Amino acid sequence: MGWHRWTALAGVGFVALYVAAFALGIEVGASDREILDYYADSGHRAREVVAFFLIAGAALSFIVFTVGLRTLIARIEEDPRTIAAFAWAGGLACAVLVLAGNAVSRATAFAAMDSDFQLNPNTRRVFEDAGFLLFVSGTLAAILLVAAVSVAALRFGLLARWLGWAGFVAAALLPLAIVFIGYLVLAAWVLAVSFTLASRRA
């Protein structure tokens, strides 16, 4: 398979793994009692571990997706290949921040596996908020990738022109990750790019 196909496959993999992680339905609860009861349950901790590996896989798939887009842009862009560099920087930063947010968010579940660990509900709240903000920061970093691919679509015909213009709209909406909508926008954009690349000739 050429880079078009590999990039498309990685993009679909990113979304599929992320959806699988959310489908686990991890809901800890807000009160101190709910938090303590949740992490005392080995089944809940096991789901957190599964979610950790699913999201980590999604982040690695996103790196492959980014590498593919950078390669495709670099093939048609003249030196100094600035657009390709922005795409690479944005996608890589997004994946790294997602990996960091995933580790921070799941740290409580891993620590709770130790029988000597004494959980403070406020500590869990701090870790959860820190992880969430890292996920949001990753989505903000993806603005560079989305904008760069959109420019490449309009200037070089990398993708359909409508997808290039739609990419700018998507980039403008990514800050809404702070209220979850930005995640859905990023997933929709990745799928649109993936299906477009999968359906075209190399």
Summary of the structure (lengths in Angstrom):
residues: 202
radius of gyration: 18.7
end to end distance: 9.3
largest distance: 59.6
contacts: 683
relative contact order: 0.15
helix: 83%
strand: 0%
